[in-house]
């Protein structure tokens, strides 16, 4: 894929164009100081100091790798100066106002990714956030956000940078009643809708069998009426949610291939589907024996695809090559 194709999938790029058919979202550009805070890999896990006295979380999160110790009186370590906890008052105030305007709870994400792998650290085990501190905790604990921060362009053949110029925080209105069986991924190849997959593939939903034909018609109509002429890439995917009153909402756009998971398809299948007229291959989990395996860890299904040619396969190859390069440099200098 090209950088321009990946850039179109950043939420701050596509949301203004699809605002009327998406989930209500407020977007803030993040200061570079906050990005550096997220990238800080020192052992101490500090949360930002709240300037609004919000009843949130303790500032310091214990690092299990550290050993607790007491400094004896008169020790030189007692006078050691520690870096003050980070503080982002302007950003915190903007986020507080946005959360209030969105009903008091939000789902946060960066340009492309959400901190899905760190949901375990929240009290509700979800990505629901009501304060700035909760957002900072999820982001700071997430490994998946490292993709946005450092490796966003690793799958681009015209890669010119490791990260975008600016990062954005998207705060999306939280809906506690959303049903995972009504989330779907649509695959667009050469500007044609060639495939649709159930989004949550680790579960069998019997009701989908009865609704399948009607859901297909809804998503075909939505693509033709709202997406086809408004998204400029030829090859891409987009995720949708279908409400109880059969309204289709855009949840996200993703590039074709790379780190995007093909779910119930393979990328080779999708590239060779011969779409004639409006025929679309719509796949759901049709029985309990067909569910895809999940992991009993914090790792979401999206990060299980390490097959040859996948984004994670390429990322691991690059990391391995860099390790070998550093080893050779060390041996040469010895």
C-alpha positions in Angstrom: 0.0 0.0 0.0 1.0 3.6 -0.3 1.4 6.2 2.5 -1.5 8.3 1.1 -3.8 5.3 1.3 -2.9 4.7 4.9 -3.2 8.4 5.7 -6.8 8.4 4.4 -7.7 5.9 7.1 -6.7 8.2 10.0 -9.9 9.1 11.9 -9.2 12.9 11.7 -9.1 12.5 7.9 -12.2 10.5 7.2 -14.5 11.5 10.1 -15.5 15.0 8.9 -16.6 13.6 5.6 -18.7 10.8 7.2 -19.8 12.6 10.3 -23.5 12.2 9.5 -23.3 8.4 9.2 -20.8 7.7 12.0 -20.6 7.7 15.8 -20.4 11.1 17.4 -16.8 12.0 17.8 -14.7 14.9 19.0 -11.0 15.1 17.9 -8.1 16.9 19.6 -4.6 17.3 18.3 -2.1 16.0 20.9 0.9 18.1 21.9 4.3 16.5 21.3 5.0 16.4 25.0 2.1 14.0 25.5 3.4 11.8 22.7 6.8 11.7 24.4 5.1 10.8 27.6 3.4 7.8 25.9 6.8 6.7 24.4 8.7 7.0 27.7 9.9 3.5 28.5 11.4 4.2 31.9 10.5 1.7 34.7 8.3 4.2 36.6 4.7 4.3 35.4 3.5 7.8 36.2 0.1 9.1 35.4 -0.3 12.8 34.7 -1.1 15.0 37.6 -4.7 16.1 37.5 -5.2 19.9 37.6 -9.0 19.5 37.8 -9.0 17.5 41.1 -10.9 14.8 39.4 -11.7 11.7 41.5 -9.7 9.4 39.3 -6.7 7.2 39.8 -3.5 7.3 41.8 -0.7 9.2 40.1 1.9 6.4 40.4 1.2 2.9 39.2 3.4 0.3 40.7 5.8 -1.5 38.3 5.9 -5.1 39.4 9.5 -5.3 38.1 10.6 -2.8 40.7 11.6 -3.8 44.2 10.0 -1.8 47.1 12.7 -0.5 49.5 13.1 2.0 52.3 16.0 4.4 52.4 17.9 4.5 55.6 18.3 7.8 57.4 21.2 9.8 56.1 21.5 7.9 52.9 22.6 9.9 49.9 19.7 8.4 47.9 17.3 10.3 50.2 18.3 13.6 48.5 18.1 12.2 45.0 15.9 14.4 42.8 13.1 12.6 40.9 11.5 13.9 37.8 8.2 15.6 38.6 5.0 13.8 37.5 3.8 14.9 34.0 1.1 17.5 33.7 -1.0 18.5 30.6 -3.5 21.1 32.0 -4.7 22.5 28.6 -5.2 19.1 27.1 -6.9 17.8 30.3 -9.4 20.7 30.3 -10.3 20.2 26.6 -10.8 16.5 27.2 -13.0 17.1 30.3 -15.2 19.4 28.3 -15.5 16.9 25.4 -16.3 14.0 27.7 -19.1 16.1 29.3 -20.5 17.1 25.9 -20.5 13.4 24.8 -22.7 12.3 27.7 -20.0 11.6 30.3 -18.3 8.6 28.8 -16.1 8.0 25.8 -14.2 5.4 23.8 -10.7 6.8 23.0 -8.4 6.1 20.1 -5.4 7.5 18.3 -5.1 8.3 14.5 -5.7 4.6 13.6 -5.8 2.4 16.7 -7.6 2.0 20.0 -5.9 0.6 23.1 -7.8 -2.6 22.9 -5.1 -4.6 24.5 -5.1 -2.6 27.7 -8.8 -2.9 28.5 -7.8 -5.3 31.3 -6.3 -2.5 33.3 -9.6 -0.5 33.6 -12.0 -1.3 36.5 -14.8 -2.1 34.0 -12.5 -4.2 31.7 -13.6 -2.1 28.8 -12.4 1.0 26.9 -15.1 3.2 28.6 -13.4 6.4 30.0 -14.9 9.2 32.0 -11.7 11.1 32.9 -8.5 12.2 31.4 -6.6 9.9 33.9 -8.4 6.8 32.6 -7.5 7.7 29.0 -3.9 8.2 30.0 -3.8 4.9 31.9 -5.2 2.9 28.9 -2.8 4.6 26.5 0.2 4.2 28.7 -0.5 0.5 29.2 -1.1 -0.3 25.6 1.4 -2.0 23.4 -0.9 -1.9 20.3 -0.7 1.9 20.2 3.1 1.5 19.6 2.0 0.7 16.0 0.5 4.2 15.5 3.4 5.9 17.4 6.4 4.2 15.8 5.4 1.7 13.0 2.4 3.1 11.2 4.1 3.1 7.8 6.0 -0.2 8.0 3.7 -1.9 5.5 4.0 1.0 2.9 6.2 0.4 -0.1 6.9 4.1 -0.4 7.6 4.6 3.3 9.3 7.9 4.0 8.7 8.3 7.7 8.1 6.1 10.7 5.3 8.2 12.1 2.8 10.9 11.0 3.6 14.5 11.6 0.8 15.0 14.1 -1.1 12.7 16.4 -4.8 13.1 17.3 -7.0 11.8 20.1 -10.5 10.9 19.0 -13.1 10.7 21.8 -16.1 8.7 20.6 -19.4 8.7 22.4 -19.8 5.5 24.5 -22.8 3.3 23.9 -23.1 0.6 26.5 -25.8 -1.3 24.6 -23.8 -1.9 21.4 -24.0 -5.6 20.3 -20.9 -7.2 18.9 -22.9 -9.4 16.5 -24.0 -6.3 14.6 -20.4 -5.3 13.7 -19.1 -6.1 10.2 -16.1 -5.5 8.0 -16.6 -4.5 4.3 -13.8 -5.2 1.8 -13.5 -2.9 -1.2 -11.3 -4.0 -4.1 -10.9 -1.8 -7.2 -13.8 0.4 -5.8 -16.1 -2.6 -5.7 -17.6 -4.2 -2.6 -16.3 -7.8 -2.9 -16.7 -9.2 0.6 -18.2 -8.7 4.0 -17.3 -10.5 7.2 -18.7 -10.8 10.6 -16.4 -8.6 12.8 -16.5 -10.7 16.0 -15.4 -14.1 14.6 -14.7 -15.8 18.0 -18.4 -16.3 18.6 -21.4 -18.0 16.9 -24.5 -15.8 16.8 -27.6 -17.9 15.7 -29.7 -14.8 15.0 -27.3 -13.8 12.2 -28.4 -16.8 10.1 -32.0 -15.4 9.9 -30.9 -11.8 9.3 -28.1 -12.5 6.8 -29.9 -11.5 3.6 -31.4 -8.4 5.0 -28.1 -7.3 6.5 -26.4 -7.8 3.2 -28.9 -5.5 1.4 -28.5 -2.9 4.1 -24.7 -2.8 3.7 -24.7 -2.9 -0.1 -27.1 0.1 -0.2 -25.0 1.9 2.4 -21.8 1.4 0.4 -23.4 2.6 -2.9 -25.1 5.6 -1.3 -22.6 6.9 1.2 -19.1 5.4 0.7 -18.3 4.5 -2.9 -18.0 8.1 -4.2 -16.7 9.7 -1.0 -13.7 7.6 -0.1 -10.8 8.1 -2.6 -8.8 4.9 -2.3 -9.4 2.0 -4.7 -8.6 -0.7 -2.2 -9.6 -0.4 1.5 -11.9 -1.8 4.2 -14.4 -0.2 6.4 -16.2 -1.4 9.6 -19.8 -0.7 10.2 -22.4 -1.1 13.0 -26.0 -1.8 12.3 -28.4 -0.4 14.9 -31.7 -1.8 16.1 -33.6 0.4 13.7 -31.5 -0.8 10.8 -29.3 2.3 10.5 -25.8 1.6 9.2 -23.0 3.6 11.0 -19.4 3.8 9.9 -17.1 2.8 12.8 -13.7 2.9 11.1 -11.7 2.8 7.8 -8.7 0.5 7.4 -6.1 0.0 4.6 -6.2 -3.0 2.3 -3.7 -5.6 3.6 -0.9 -4.8 6.0 -2.0 -4.8 9.6 -5.7 -5.1 8.7 -7.2 -8.5 9.5 -9.2 -10.3 6.7 -11.3 -12.1 9.4 -13.3 -14.9 7.7 -11.4 -14.4 4.4 -7.8 -14.5 3.3 -6.3 -11.6 1.4 -5.6 -13.9 -1.6 -9.3 -14.9 -1.7 -10.4 -11.3 -1.6 -8.1 -10.2 -4.4 -9.4 -13.0 -6.6 -13.1 -12.7 -6.0 -14.8 -12.0 -9.3 -17.5 -9.5 -8.4 -20.1 -9.3 -11.2 -23.0 -6.9 -11.0 -23.6 -6.5 -7.2 -22.7 -10.0 -6.0 -21.0 -9.8 -2.7 -19.5 -12.7 -0.7 -20.9 -12.3 2.8 -19.5 -14.6 5.5 -20.6 -15.2 9.0 -19.8 -17.9 11.6 -22.6 -20.4 10.7 -22.1 -22.9 13.6 -20.2 -23.3 16.8 -17.6 -25.5 15.1 -16.6 -22.6 12.8 -15.6 -20.0 15.4 -12.0 -18.7 15.2 -9.9 -19.3 18.3 -9.3 -16.5 20.7 -6.6 -16.0 23.3 -7.3 -16.1 27.0 -5.1 -13.0 27.4 -5.4 -9.3 26.8 -4.4 -9.7 23.1 -7.4 -9.1 20.8 -8.1 -11.3 17.8 -6.8 -8.5 15.5 -3.3 -9.2 16.5 -3.3 -13.0 15.9 -2.6 -12.7 12.2 1.1 -13.4 11.7 0.8 -15.3 8.4 3.3 -14.6 5.6 2.6 -11.2 4.1 0.6 -9.9 7.0 1.5 -6.6 8.6 2.7 -8.3 11.8 4.8 -10.8 9.8 6.6 -7.9 8.1 7.0 -6.1 11.4 8.6 -9.1 13.0 10.9 -9.6 10.0 12.0 -6.0 10.2 12.6 -6.3 14.0 14.6 -9.5 13.4 16.7 -7.9 10.7 17.4 -4.9 12.9 18.5 -7.2 15.7 20.9 -9.0 13.4 22.3 -5.7 12.1 23.0 -4.4 15.6 24.7 -7.7 16.5 27.0 -7.5 13.5 27.8 -3.9 14.4 28.7 -4.9 17.9 30.9 -7.7 16.8 32.7 -5.5 14.3 33.4 -2.9 17.0 34.7 -5.5 19.4 
